[in-house]
């Protein structure tokens, strides 16, 4: 019986600890972090970023691509926005052979989380883009959008002085 309890504790402990890690919250100060983009350039969340645009699933990535493919390459930086995509669910062979070459054709940078660890705390909703509004590394609002026009309007509104 004692061995069973130890085994059970070993199996449950990781899920209990994982469950304690919460998503980003309004008023939370975010730590600076760095990720590589599709061109192997380092991008970072720092004091200059006012908006994090986040995609966890293909539907949200497609919405962002639809928006950004019609904009110039400086659109994100002009609006102090950072696009981050969690691609951890994609098999590494598919990522290397197909996804990265396609992403390198995009005229905008997208920071890539290959493991899901860096973006684990960013909240998301199925088929929606997460917008995290930030002021001096502090979360001031979180939105979940699934409409390209609304997404563009929010990015432009956030980039205004």
HELIX and SHEET records of a PDB file:
HELIX    1   1 UNK A    2  UNK A   20  1                                  19    
HELIX    2   2 UNK A   58  UNK A   68  1                                  11    
HELIX    3   3 UNK A   75  UNK A   78  1                                   4    
HELIX    4   4 UNK A   92  UNK A   94  1                                   3    
HELIX    5   5 UNK A   95  UNK A   99  3                                   5    
HELIX    6   6 UNK A  100  UNK A  103  1                                   4    
HELIX    7   7 UNK A  148  UNK A  158  1                                  11    
SHEET    1   A 7 UNK A  42  UNK A  45  0                                        
SHEET    2   A 7 UNK A  33  UNK A  37 -1                                        
SHEET    3   A 7 UNK A 111  UNK A 113 -1                                        
SHEET    4   A 7 UNK A  81  UNK A  86  1                                        
SHEET    5   A 7 UNK A  51  UNK A  55  1                                        
SHEET    6   A 7 UNK A 129  UNK A 135 -1                                        
SHEET    7   A 7 UNK A 138  UNK A 145 -1                                        
END                                                                             
